[in-house]
Amino acid sequence: MIALEHVRVIDGTGAPVMLDQTILISDGKIAAMGKAGAIRIPGCAQRLDFTGYSVIPGLVGMHDHLFYSLNYFGSHGVRAYDMPFSFPRLYLAAGVTTIRTTGSFEPYTDLEIKRTIEARTMIGPKMNVTGPYLEGAPFPLIQIHKLTGPEDARRTVDYWADEGAESFKVYADITRAELEAAISAAHKRGLTVTGHLCSIGFREAAEMGIDGLEHGLWVDTEFAANKQPDMCPDPGNATAADLEVKSEPIQETIRTLVDHHVAITSTLPVWEEFIPGPQAPERVLRALSTGARKAYLAERARLTRESEDPHGSSFVKIRRYTAMFRKEMEFERAFVQAGGLLMAGPDGVLGSDIAGFGDQRELELLVQSGFTPLEAIKIATWNGAQFLKKSDGIGSLEAGKQADIVLVRGDPSTNIRDIEHVDLVFKDGVAYDSKKLIDSVTGQVGIR
């Protein structure tokens, strides 16, 4: 039994901050929570004075992979490998107590990591394991199975649901018939389907019954002049870059998504990797292996160099992506204002966008997008818990819920950058030292 005394409580629901609070943790749950002095603390409890600290609910990462790629940029020969040691620790160290893997290269590895964490022989967050990518031809990555039609889509969903997958993700080259089959098979089992789409536009997918969409407007190809049914146009990203978010085509897409209750996962940190800007802070670079750090720094140098050369082959694309980054932020605000459910997850598969640190960066970028810090924290906690239908136990702080609590030095409700100053993370009432977890994986990200 532990009493966290004199903390500032940010409960995750968007409600006003509560000052000078006590949280009593017992048997893995929040036993009581209220004004300091009003909560009876048993004599057997360990009392911890955290004056000046804030607590938030454990983050619910809704696009948090367990794999990483060293050679993602510009390479069809990319290979991605699970990081079974470093990534679970980094997620937990950053305050992410629940993740959805949202697509897998190694689904059996993900399932075994989940089972090992649940057995308490490995450190890591709670996991909602998404099955392997549901993808069609001609996607070039050799690690991804290419569906051969609707029956293959149904069979794949059924097989991995039997193995323990709790959600599914469709990918860029899936056909409408395959998507319909996957949605039908998943929904029969009470499971959800989300998508990183290209061959199918957002409105089409919403009308077919998809539950969620990843990455937002950036990957919606329905605005491409050369869009053909079941085909991913070239290029397949940023087709809305020349439209205003207030324009009727984008507003119609927003209305369709909201009307069909389709959630969107914001993944701003992964898009930040494709535009020029400052390199990642040293605390992130220290986690990268020598090879991963070298590749990342070379890519940042290339982006800077080519963004300054108007005669270079990538100049127009970089400018377009830079404009699209801001447009994506505007789109996410408009989606929420229209009543849409926005969730958070960094993707976390390349460069400096890695497990845990990427989740914290996502919160900072949401605030840069125009959300208040309290709204950003709600998006990253309560909203994800609602989508997972787990909000009775996680996603907010209140008596009776699971003790998934992040202890932060400072006040992220006024300065979201304080989200980086995590000291302790409680998962089911067990406290983990953030610094020790991070130190334990120094130089490990990118090592298979």
C-alpha positions as a Markdown table, in Angstrom:
| # | Residue | x | y | z |
|---|---|---|---|---|
| 1 | Met | 0.0 | 0.0 | 0.0 |
| 2 | Ile | 1.4 | 3.4 | -1.1 |
| 3 | Ala | 0.2 | 6.9 | -0.5 |
| 4 | Leu | 1.3 | 9.6 | -3.0 |
| 5 | Glu | 0.8 | 12.8 | -1.1 |
| 6 | His | 0.6 | 16.5 | -2.1 |
| 7 | Val | 0.5 | 15.7 | -5.9 |
| 8 | Arg | -1.1 | 17.7 | -8.6 |
| 9 | Val | -3.7 | 15.5 | -10.3 |
| 10 | Ile | -4.4 | 15.7 | -14.0 |
| 11 | Asp | -7.1 | 13.0 | -14.3 |
| 12 | Gly | -7.1 | 12.4 | -18.1 |
| 13 | Thr | -10.7 | 13.4 | -18.7 |
| 14 | Gly | -10.0 | 17.0 | -19.5 |
| 15 | Ala | -11.3 | 18.2 | -16.2 |
| 16 | Pro | -9.5 | 21.0 | -14.3 |
| 17 | Val | -6.3 | 20.2 | -12.4 |
| 18 | Met | -6.8 | 19.2 | -8.8 |
| 19 | Leu | -4.1 | 20.6 | -6.4 |
| 20 | Asp | -2.6 | 19.1 | -3.3 |
| 21 | Gln | -4.1 | 15.6 | -3.6 |
| 22 | Thr | -3.4 | 12.2 | -2.1 |
| 23 | Ile | -3.7 | 9.0 | -4.0 |
| 24 | Leu | -3.8 | 5.8 | -2.1 |
| 25 | Ile | -2.7 | 2.7 | -4.0 |
| 26 | Ser | -3.6 | -0.8 | -2.8 |
| 27 | Asp | -3.7 | -4.2 | -4.5 |
| 28 | Gly | -2.9 | -2.7 | -7.9 |
| 29 | Lys | -5.8 | -0.2 | -7.8 |
| 30 | Ile | -6.5 | 3.3 | -6.8 |
| 31 | Ala | -8.1 | 2.7 | -3.4 |
| 32 | Ala | -8.9 | 6.4 | -2.7 |
| 33 | Met | -8.1 | 9.8 | -4.1 |
| 34 | Gly | -8.9 | 13.2 | -2.7 |
| 35 | Lys | -7.7 | 16.4 | -1.0 |
| 36 | Ala | -4.6 | 15.9 | 1.1 |
| 37 | Gly | -5.7 | 15.5 | 4.7 |
| 38 | Ala | -9.1 | 14.2 | 3.7 |
| 39 | Ile | -7.9 | 10.7 | 2.9 |
| 40 | Arg | -7.3 | 8.2 | 5.7 |
| 41 | Ile | -3.9 | 6.7 | 5.3 |
| 42 | Pro | -3.4 | 3.3 | 7.1 |
| 43 | Gly | -0.4 | 3.1 | 9.3 |
| 44 | Cys | 1.0 | 0.3 | 7.1 |
| 45 | Ala | 1.1 | 2.4 | 4.0 |
| 46 | Gln | 4.4 | 3.8 | 2.5 |
| 47 | Arg | 3.9 | 7.5 | 2.5 |
| 48 | Leu | 5.7 | 9.5 | -0.3 |
| 49 | Asp | 5.6 | 13.3 | -0.4 |
| 50 | Phe | 5.7 | 14.5 | -4.0 |
| 51 | Thr | 5.1 | 18.2 | -3.5 |
| 52 | Gly | 5.7 | 19.9 | -6.9 |
| 53 | Tyr | 5.0 | 16.8 | -8.9 |
| 54 | Ser | 2.0 | 16.0 | -11.2 |
| 55 | Val | 0.3 | 12.7 | -11.8 |
| 56 | Ile | -1.4 | 11.7 | -15.1 |
| 57 | Pro | -3.0 | 8.4 | -16.1 |
| 58 | Gly | -0.7 | 5.9 | -17.9 |
| 59 | Leu | -0.6 | 6.8 | -21.6 |
| 60 | Val | -2.6 | 4.6 | -23.9 |
| 61 | Gly | -0.5 | 4.4 | -27.1 |
| 62 | Met | -2.8 | 3.6 | -30.0 |
| 63 | His | -0.1 | 3.2 | -32.7 |
| 64 | Asp | 2.9 | 1.8 | -30.9 |
| 65 | His | 4.8 | -0.8 | -32.8 |
| 66 | Leu | 7.4 | -3.2 | -31.3 |
| 67 | Phe | 9.6 | -3.2 | -34.4 |
| 68 | Tyr | 12.2 | -0.7 | -35.8 |
| 69 | Ser | 13.8 | -0.3 | -39.1 |
| 70 | Leu | 17.3 | 0.9 | -39.8 |
| 71 | Asn | 17.0 | 1.5 | -43.5 |
| 72 | Tyr | 13.4 | 2.7 | -43.9 |
| 73 | Phe | 14.2 | 5.9 | -45.8 |
| 74 | Gly | 13.9 | 5.5 | -49.6 |
| 75 | Ser | 14.5 | 1.7 | -49.6 |
| 76 | His | 12.3 | -1.0 | -50.9 |
| 77 | Gly | 14.7 | -3.4 | -49.4 |
| 78 | Val | 13.7 | -2.4 | -45.9 |
| 79 | Arg | 13.6 | -5.0 | -43.1 |
| 80 | Ala | 12.0 | -4.4 | -39.8 |
| 81 | Tyr | 12.7 | -6.4 | -36.6 |
| 82 | Asp | 11.1 | -6.5 | -33.2 |
| 83 | Met | 12.9 | -4.9 | -30.3 |
| 84 | Pro | 11.7 | -7.3 | -27.6 |
| 85 | Phe | 14.1 | -5.9 | -24.9 |
| 86 | Ser | 14.4 | -2.2 | -25.5 |
| 87 | Phe | 10.9 | -1.2 | -26.8 |
| 88 | Pro | 8.8 | -2.6 | -23.9 |
| 89 | Arg | 11.1 | -0.9 | -21.4 |
| 90 | Leu | 11.1 | 2.4 | -23.2 |
| 91 | Tyr | 7.3 | 2.5 | -23.5 |
| 92 | Leu | 7.0 | 1.9 | -19.8 |
| 93 | Ala | 9.8 | 4.4 | -18.9 |
| 94 | Ala | 8.0 | 7.1 | -20.8 |
| 95 | Gly | 4.7 | 6.5 | -19.0 |
| 96 | Val | 3.0 | 4.4 | -21.7 |
| 97 | Thr | 1.3 | 1.7 | -19.7 |
| 98 | Thr | -0.9 | 0.3 | -22.5 |
| 99 | Ile | -0.2 | -0.1 | -26.2 |
| 100 | Arg | -1.9 | -1.3 | -29.3 |
| 101 | Thr | 0.7 | -2.6 | -31.7 |
| 102 | Thr | -1.2 | -1.5 | -34.8 |
| 103 | Gly | 0.3 | -3.8 | -37.3 |
| 104 | Ser | 3.0 | -6.5 | -37.0 |
| 105 | Phe | 5.9 | -7.9 | -38.9 |
| 106 | Glu | 6.4 | -10.6 | -36.3 |
| 107 | Pro | 3.0 | -11.3 | -34.8 |
| 108 | Tyr | 4.1 | -14.4 | -32.9 |
| 109 | Thr | 6.9 | -12.4 | -31.3 |
| 110 | Asp | 4.4 | -9.7 | -30.3 |
| 111 | Leu | 2.1 | -12.3 | -28.8 |
| 112 | Glu | 4.9 | -13.9 | -26.8 |
| 113 | Ile | 6.1 | -10.6 | -25.5 |
| 114 | Lys | 2.5 | -9.9 | -24.3 |
| 115 | Arg | 2.3 | -13.2 | -22.6 |
| 116 | Thr | 5.7 | -12.9 | -21.0 |
| 117 | Ile | 4.8 | -9.4 | -19.7 |
| 118 | Glu | 1.5 | -10.7 | -18.3 |
| 119 | Ala | 3.5 | -13.5 | -16.6 |
| 120 | Arg | 5.6 | -10.8 | -15.0 |
| 121 | Thr | 8.9 | -12.2 | -16.3 |
| 122 | Met | 9.4 | -9.3 | -18.6 |
| 123 | Ile | 9.0 | -5.6 | -18.0 |
| 124 | Gly | 6.6 | -3.7 | -20.3 |
| 125 | Pro | 3.2 | -2.2 | -20.9 |
| 126 | Lys | -0.1 | -3.9 | -21.2 |
| 127 | Met | -0.6 | -4.9 | -24.9 |
| 128 | Asn | -3.4 | -5.0 | -27.4 |
| 129 | Val | -1.7 | -7.1 | -30.1 |
| 130 | Thr | -2.7 | -6.3 | -33.7 |
| 131 | Gly | -2.3 | -9.2 | -36.2 |
| 132 | Pro | 0.0 | -9.1 | -39.2 |
| 133 | Tyr | -0.6 | -6.4 | -41.8 |
| 134 | Leu | -3.5 | -7.2 | -44.1 |
| 135 | Glu | -2.0 | -6.1 | -47.4 |
| 136 | Gly | -2.4 | -6.8 | -51.1 |
| 137 | Ala | 0.0 | -6.7 | -54.1 |
| 138 | Pro | 2.2 | -5.0 | -55.2 |
| 139 | Phe | 3.5 | -3.9 | -51.8 |
| 140 | Pro | 7.3 | -4.6 | -52.0 |
| 141 | Leu | 8.2 | -5.5 | -48.4 |
| 142 | Ile | 9.1 | -9.2 | -48.3 |
| 143 | Gln | 8.1 | -9.6 | -44.7 |
| 144 | Ile | 4.4 | -8.9 | -45.4 |
| 145 | His | 2.1 | -11.5 | -46.8 |
| 146 | Lys | 0.1 | -10.3 | -49.8 |
| 147 | Leu | -3.5 | -11.2 | -49.7 |
| 148 | Thr | -4.8 | -13.2 | -52.7 |
| 149 | Gly | -8.5 | -12.1 | -52.3 |
| 150 | Pro | -11.4 | -11.8 | -49.9 |
| 151 | Glu | -11.3 | -15.5 | -48.8 |
| 152 | Asp | -7.6 | -15.1 | -47.9 |
| 153 | Ala | -8.5 | -12.0 | -45.9 |
| 154 | Arg | -11.1 | -13.9 | -44.0 |
| 155 | Arg | -8.9 | -16.8 | -43.4 |
| 156 | Thr | -6.0 | -14.6 | -42.1 |
| 157 | Val | -8.3 | -12.7 | -39.7 |
| 158 | Asp | -9.8 | -15.9 | -38.3 |
| 159 | Tyr | -6.4 | -17.6 | -37.9 |
| 160 | Trp | -4.7 | -14.7 | -36.0 |
| 161 | Ala | -7.8 | -14.1 | -33.9 |
| 162 | Asp | -7.6 | -17.7 | -32.8 |
| 163 | Glu | -3.9 | -17.2 | -32.0 |
| 164 | Gly | -4.7 | -14.2 | -29.8 |
| 165 | Ala | -4.7 | -11.1 | -31.9 |
| 166 | Glu | -7.2 | -8.5 | -30.5 |
| 167 | Ser | -7.3 | -6.1 | -33.5 |
| 168 | Phe | -6.3 | -5.9 | -37.2 |
| 169 | Lys | -4.7 | -3.3 | -39.4 |
| 170 | Val | -5.2 | -3.1 | -43.2 |
| 171 | Tyr | -2.5 | -1.5 | -45.3 |
| 172 | Ala | -1.8 | 0.5 | -48.5 |
| 173 | Asp | -2.7 | -1.9 | -51.3 |
| 174 | Ile | -5.7 | -3.8 | -50.0 |
| 175 | Thr | -8.7 | -4.0 | -52.3 |
| 176 | Arg | -12.2 | -3.1 | -51.3 |
| 177 | Ala | -13.4 | -6.7 | -51.5 |
| 178 | Glu | -10.5 | -7.8 | -49.2 |
| 179 | Leu | -11.3 | -4.9 | -46.8 |
| 180 | Glu | -14.9 | -5.8 | -46.6 |
| 181 | Ala | -14.1 | -9.4 | -45.9 |
| 182 | Ala | -11.6 | -8.5 | -43.2 |
| 183 | Ile | -14.0 | -6.1 | -41.5 |
| 184 | Ser | -16.8 | -8.7 | -41.6 |
| 185 | Ala | -14.6 | -11.5 | -40.1 |
| 186 | Ala | -13.2 | -9.2 | -37.4 |
| 187 | His | -16.6 | -7.8 | -36.4 |
| 188 | Lys | -18.0 | -11.3 | -36.1 |
| 189 | Arg | -15.5 | -11.8 | -33.3 |
| 190 | Gly | -16.0 | -8.4 | -31.7 |
| 191 | Leu | -12.6 | -7.2 | -32.9 |
| 192 | Thr | -11.7 | -3.9 | -34.5 |
| 193 | Val | -10.1 | -3.0 | -37.9 |
| 194 | Thr | -8.0 | 0.1 | -38.5 |
| 195 | Gly | -6.1 | 1.1 | -41.6 |
| 196 | His | -3.2 | 2.9 | -43.1 |
| 197 | Leu | -4.8 | 3.3 | -46.5 |
| 198 | Cys | -3.8 | 4.3 | -50.0 |
| 199 | Ser | -5.8 | 2.1 | -52.5 |
| 200 | Ile | -9.0 | 3.0 | -50.7 |
| 201 | Gly | -10.1 | 6.5 | -49.7 |
| 202 | Phe | -11.2 | 7.4 | -46.2 |
| 203 | Arg | -14.9 | 7.9 | -47.1 |
| 204 | Glu | -15.1 | 4.6 | -48.9 |
| 205 | Ala | -13.5 | 2.8 | -45.9 |
| 206 | Ala | -15.9 | 4.5 | -43.4 |
| 207 | Glu | -18.9 | 3.5 | -45.4 |
| 208 | Met | -17.6 | -0.1 | -45.4 |
| 209 | Gly | -17.5 | -0.1 | -41.6 |
| 210 | Ile | -13.8 | 0.4 | -40.7 |
| 211 | Asp | -13.4 | 1.3 | -37.1 |
| 212 | Gly | -10.3 | 3.5 | -37.2 |
| 213 | Leu | -7.8 | 5.2 | -39.6 |
| 214 | Glu | -4.1 | 5.8 | -39.0 |
| 215 | His | -2.0 | 8.9 | -39.7 |
| 216 | Gly | -4.9 | 11.2 | -40.6 |
| 217 | Leu | -5.3 | 13.3 | -43.8 |
| 218 | Trp | -1.7 | 12.8 | -44.9 |
| 219 | Val | -2.4 | 9.3 | -46.3 |
| 220 | Asp | -6.0 | 9.9 | -47.6 |
| 221 | Thr | -5.7 | 9.5 | -51.4 |
| 222 | Glu | -9.3 | 10.3 | -52.3 |
| 223 | Phe | -8.2 | 13.8 | -53.4 |
| 224 | Ala | -5.7 | 12.5 | -56.0 |
| 225 | Ala | -6.7 | 13.5 | -59.6 |
| 226 | Asn | -5.4 | 10.1 | -60.9 |
| 227 | Lys | -7.1 | 8.0 | -58.2 |
| 228 | Gln | -8.4 | 4.7 | -59.6 |
| 229 | Pro | -10.5 | 2.1 | -57.7 |
| 230 | Asp | -8.4 | -0.3 | -55.6 |
| 231 | Met | -5.2 | 1.3 | -56.7 |
| 232 | Cys | -2.7 | 3.3 | -54.7 |
| 233 | Pro | -1.9 | 6.5 | -56.7 |
| 234 | Asp | 1.7 | 7.6 | -57.3 |
| 235 | Pro | 2.5 | 9.5 | -55.1 |
| 236 | Gly | 0.2 | 8.1 | -52.4 |
| 237 | Asn | 0.9 | 10.7 | -49.7 |
| 238 | Ala | -0.2 | 14.3 | -49.1 |
| 239 | Thr | -2.8 | 14.3 | -51.9 |
| 240 | Ala | -4.7 | 16.9 | -49.9 |
| 241 | Ala | -1.7 | 19.3 | -49.7 |
| 242 | Asp | -3.3 | 21.7 | -52.2 |
| 243 | Leu | -6.7 | 21.8 | -50.5 |
| 244 | Glu | -7.8 | 23.9 | -47.5 |
| 245 | Val | -9.0 | 22.1 | -44.5 |
| 246 | Lys | -12.1 | 24.3 | -44.7 |
| 247 | Ser | -12.8 | 23.2 | -48.3 |
| 248 | Glu | -15.9 | 21.2 | -49.0 |
| 249 | Pro | -14.1 | 17.9 | -50.0 |
| 250 | Ile | -12.2 | 17.7 | -46.7 |
| 251 | Gln | -15.2 | 18.8 | -44.7 |
| 252 | Glu | -17.2 | 16.1 | -46.3 |
| 253 | Thr | -14.6 | 13.6 | -45.4 |
| 254 | Ile | -14.7 | 14.8 | -41.8 |
| 255 | Arg | -18.5 | 14.6 | -41.7 |
| 256 | Thr | -18.4 | 11.1 | -43.1 |
| 257 | Leu | -15.9 | 9.9 | -40.5 |
| 258 | Val | -17.8 | 11.4 | -37.6 |
| 259 | Asp | -21.1 | 10.1 | -38.8 |
| 260 | His | -19.7 | 6.6 | -39.1 |
| 261 | His | -17.9 | 6.8 | -35.7 |
| 262 | Val | -14.5 | 6.2 | -37.3 |
| 263 | Ala | -11.7 | 7.2 | -34.9 |
| 264 | Ile | -8.4 | 8.7 | -36.1 |
| 265 | Thr | -4.9 | 8.0 | -34.6 |
| 266 | Ser | -2.6 | 11.1 | -34.7 |
| 267 | Thr | 1.0 | 10.0 | -35.5 |
| 268 | Leu | 2.6 | 13.4 | -35.9 |
| 269 | Pro | 6.1 | 12.3 | -34.7 |
| 270 | Val | 6.6 | 9.9 | -37.7 |
| 271 | Trp | 5.7 | 12.7 | -40.2 |
| 272 | Glu | 8.2 | 15.0 | -38.4 |
| 273 | Glu | 10.9 | 12.6 | -39.5 |
| 274 | Phe | 10.2 | 13.4 | -43.2 |
| 275 | Ile | 10.7 | 17.2 | -42.9 |
| 276 | Pro | 13.7 | 19.3 | -42.0 |
| 277 | Gly | 14.2 | 20.5 | -38.5 |
| 278 | Pro | 16.3 | 20.2 | -35.4 |
| 279 | Gln | 17.8 | 16.8 | -34.6 |
| 280 | Ala | 16.4 | 14.8 | -31.7 |
| 281 | Pro | 17.6 | 15.5 | -28.2 |
| 282 | Glu | 20.6 | 13.7 | -26.8 |
| 283 | Arg | 18.3 | 11.6 | -24.4 |
| 284 | Val | 16.8 | 10.0 | -27.5 |
| 285 | Leu | 20.0 | 9.6 | -29.4 |
| 286 | Arg | 21.6 | 7.8 | -26.5 |
| 287 | Ala | 19.0 | 5.0 | -26.9 |
| 288 | Leu | 19.9 | 4.4 | -30.5 |
| 289 | Ser | 22.5 | 1.8 | -31.5 |
| 290 | Thr | 25.6 | 3.1 | -33.3 |
| 291 | Gly | 24.2 | 2.1 | -36.7 |
| 292 | Ala | 20.7 | 3.6 | -36.0 |
| 293 | Arg | 22.2 | 6.8 | -34.8 |
| 294 | Lys | 24.5 | 7.1 | -37.8 |
| 295 | Ala | 21.6 | 6.5 | -40.2 |
| 296 | Tyr | 19.4 | 9.0 | -38.4 |
| 297 | Leu | 21.9 | 11.8 | -38.4 |
| 298 | Ala | 22.8 | 11.2 | -42.1 |
| 299 | Glu | 19.1 | 11.4 | -42.9 |
| 300 | Arg | 18.6 | 14.7 | -41.0 |
| 301 | Ala | 21.7 | 16.1 | -42.8 |
| 302 | Arg | 20.2 | 15.0 | -46.2 |
| 303 | Leu | 16.9 | 16.6 | -45.5 |
| 304 | Thr | 18.5 | 19.9 | -44.5 |
| 305 | Arg | 20.8 | 19.9 | -47.5 |
| 306 | Glu | 18.1 | 19.1 | -50.0 |
| 307 | Ser | 15.5 | 21.5 | -48.5 |
| 308 | Glu | 18.0 | 24.3 | -49.2 |
| 309 | Asp | 18.6 | 23.3 | -52.9 |
| 310 | Pro | 15.8 | 24.5 | -55.1 |
| 311 | His | 17.3 | 22.6 | -58.0 |
| 312 | Gly | 17.5 | 19.3 | -56.2 |
| 313 | Ser | 15.3 | 16.4 | -57.0 |
| 314 | Ser | 13.7 | 16.3 | -53.5 |
| 315 | Phe | 13.1 | 20.1 | -53.0 |
| 316 | Val | 9.5 | 20.1 | -54.1 |
| 317 | Lys | 8.6 | 17.0 | -52.2 |
| 318 | Ile | 10.1 | 18.3 | -49.0 |
| 319 | Arg | 8.3 | 21.6 | -49.3 |
| 320 | Arg | 5.1 | 19.8 | -50.0 |
| 321 | Tyr | 5.6 | 17.5 | -46.9 |
| 322 | Thr | 6.4 | 20.5 | -44.7 |
| 323 | Ala | 3.2 | 22.2 | -45.7 |
| 324 | Met | 1.3 | 19.0 | -45.3 |
| 325 | Phe | 2.6 | 18.6 | -41.7 |
| 326 | Arg | 0.9 | 21.8 | -40.7 |
| 327 | Lys | -2.2 | 20.9 | -42.6 |
| 328 | Glu | -2.4 | 17.6 | -40.8 |
| 329 | Met | -2.3 | 19.5 | -37.5 |
| 330 | Glu | -5.2 | 21.7 | -38.7 |
| 331 | Phe | -7.1 | 18.7 | -39.9 |
| 332 | Glu | -6.9 | 16.9 | -36.5 |
| 333 | Arg | -8.2 | 20.0 | -34.7 |
| 334 | Ala | -11.1 | 20.3 | -37.2 |
| 335 | Phe | -11.9 | 16.6 | -36.8 |
| 336 | Val | -12.1 | 16.9 | -33.0 |
| 337 | Gln | -14.1 | 20.1 | -33.2 |
| 338 | Ala | -16.6 | 18.2 | -35.4 |
| 339 | Gly | -17.0 | 15.5 | -32.7 |
| 340 | Gly | -14.5 | 13.0 | -33.9 |
| 341 | Leu | -12.5 | 10.7 | -31.6 |
| 342 | Leu | -8.8 | 11.5 | -32.0 |
| 343 | Met | -6.3 | 9.1 | -30.4 |
| 344 | Ala | -2.5 | 9.3 | -30.1 |
| 345 | Gly | 0.5 | 7.1 | -31.0 |
| 346 | Pro | 3.8 | 8.0 | -32.6 |
| 347 | Asp | 4.3 | 5.0 | -35.0 |
| 348 | Gly | 7.8 | 4.8 | -33.6 |
| 349 | Val | 9.5 | 2.7 | -36.2 |
| 350 | Leu | 12.3 | 4.9 | -37.7 |
| 351 | Gly | 14.9 | 7.6 | -37.0 |
| 352 | Ser | 14.4 | 9.2 | -33.7 |
| 353 | Asp | 10.7 | 8.4 | -33.5 |
| 354 | Ile | 11.1 | 5.4 | -31.1 |
| 355 | Ala | 9.1 | 3.8 | -28.4 |
| 356 | Gly | 8.2 | 6.0 | -25.4 |
| 357 | Phe | 10.1 | 9.1 | -26.5 |
| 358 | Gly | 7.9 | 9.2 | -29.6 |
| 359 | Asp | 4.7 | 9.1 | -27.4 |
| 360 | Gln | 5.9 | 12.0 | -25.4 |
| 361 | Arg | 6.8 | 13.9 | -28.5 |
| 362 | Glu | 3.3 | 13.2 | -29.8 |
| 363 | Leu | 1.8 | 15.1 | -26.9 |
| 364 | Glu | 4.1 | 18.1 | -27.5 |
| 365 | Leu | 3.1 | 18.2 | -31.2 |
| 366 | Leu | -0.6 | 18.0 | -30.3 |
| 367 | Val | -0.1 | 21.1 | -28.2 |
| 368 | Gln | 1.8 | 22.7 | -31.1 |
| 369 | Ser | -1.3 | 21.8 | -33.2 |
| 370 | Gly | -3.5 | 24.0 | -31.1 |
| 371 | Phe | -4.8 | 21.6 | -28.4 |
| 372 | Thr | -4.4 | 22.6 | -24.8 |
| 373 | Pro | -2.2 | 20.4 | -22.7 |
| 374 | Leu | -5.2 | 19.0 | -20.9 |
| 375 | Glu | -6.8 | 18.2 | -24.2 |
| 376 | Ala | -3.6 | 16.5 | -25.5 |
| 377 | Ile | -3.4 | 14.4 | -22.4 |
| 378 | Lys | -7.0 | 13.4 | -22.8 |
| 379 | Ile | -6.3 | 12.4 | -26.4 |
| 380 | Ala | -3.4 | 10.2 | -25.3 |
| 381 | Thr | -5.1 | 8.6 | -22.3 |
| 382 | Trp | -8.9 | 8.6 | -22.1 |
| 383 | Asn | -9.7 | 8.5 | -25.8 |
| 384 | Gly | -7.6 | 5.4 | -26.4 |
| 385 | Ala | -9.1 | 3.7 | -23.4 |
| 386 | Gln | -12.6 | 4.4 | -24.8 |
| 387 | Phe | -11.7 | 3.0 | -28.2 |
| 388 | Leu | -10.3 | -0.2 | -26.6 |
| 389 | Lys | -13.4 | -0.4 | -24.4 |
| 390 | Lys | -11.1 | -0.4 | -21.4 |
| 391 | Ser | -12.1 | 2.9 | -19.9 |
| 392 | Asp | -13.7 | 1.2 | -16.8 |
| 393 | Gly | -10.1 | 0.3 | -15.7 |
| 394 | Ile | -7.6 | 2.6 | -17.5 |
| 395 | Gly | -7.4 | 6.0 | -19.2 |
| 396 | Ser | -8.3 | 8.2 | -16.2 |
| 397 | Leu | -7.5 | 8.5 | -12.5 |
| 398 | Glu | -10.3 | 7.8 | -10.1 |
| 399 | Ala | -10.9 | 5.5 | -7.2 |
| 400 | Gly | -11.5 | 1.9 | -8.2 |
| 401 | Lys | -9.5 | 2.0 | -11.4 |
| 402 | Gln | -6.2 | 0.2 | -12.0 |
| 403 | Ala | -3.3 | 2.1 | -10.6 |
| 404 | Asp | -1.7 | 3.1 | -13.9 |
| 405 | Ile | -0.1 | 6.4 | -12.8 |
| 406 | Val | 2.7 | 8.5 | -14.2 |
| 407 | Leu | 4.6 | 10.7 | -11.8 |
| 408 | Val | 6.0 | 13.8 | -13.5 |
| 409 | Arg | 8.3 | 16.5 | -12.2 |
| 410 | Gly | 6.6 | 19.8 | -13.0 |
| 411 | Asp | 3.3 | 20.7 | -14.4 |
| 412 | Pro | 2.4 | 19.4 | -17.9 |
| 413 | Ser | -1.0 | 21.1 | -17.7 |
| 414 | Thr | 0.8 | 24.4 | -18.2 |
| 415 | Asn | 4.1 | 23.3 | -19.9 |
| 416 | Ile | 3.6 | 20.1 | -21.9 |
| 417 | Arg | 7.4 | 19.7 | -22.2 |
| 418 | Asp | 7.3 | 18.6 | -18.6 |
| 419 | Ile | 5.9 | 15.3 | -19.9 |
| 420 | Glu | 9.5 | 14.4 | -20.6 |
| 421 | His | 10.3 | 14.5 | -16.8 |
| 422 | Val | 8.9 | 11.2 | -15.8 |
| 423 | Asp | 10.3 | 9.9 | -12.5 |
| 424 | Leu | 8.1 | 6.9 | -11.6 |
| 425 | Val | 5.6 | 4.9 | -13.6 |
| 426 | Phe | 3.0 | 2.7 | -11.8 |
| 427 | Lys | 1.5 | -0.1 | -13.7 |
| 428 | Asp | -1.1 | -2.0 | -11.8 |
| 429 | Gly | 0.3 | -0.5 | -8.6 |
| 430 | Val | 3.9 | -1.6 | -9.2 |
| 431 | Ala | 6.3 | 1.3 | -9.5 |
| 432 | Tyr | 9.1 | 1.4 | -12.1 |
| 433 | Asp | 12.0 | 3.9 | -12.1 |
| 434 | Ser | 12.0 | 5.6 | -15.4 |
| 435 | Lys | 15.7 | 6.6 | -15.5 |
| 436 | Lys | 16.8 | 3.0 | -14.6 |
| 437 | Leu | 14.7 | 1.6 | -17.4 |
| 438 | Ile | 16.1 | 4.1 | -19.9 |
| 439 | Asp | 19.7 | 3.5 | -18.8 |
| 440 | Ser | 19.2 | -0.3 | -19.2 |
| 441 | Val | 18.6 | 0.1 | -22.9 |
| 442 | Thr | 21.2 | 2.7 | -23.8 |
| 443 | Gly | 22.5 | 2.0 | -27.3 |
| 444 | Gln | 20.1 | -0.9 | -27.8 |
| 445 | Val | 17.5 | 0.4 | -30.3 |
| 446 | Gly | 18.3 | -0.9 | -33.7 |
| 447 | Ile | 20.1 | -4.0 | -32.5 |
| 448 | Arg | 18.2 | -7.1 | -33.4 |
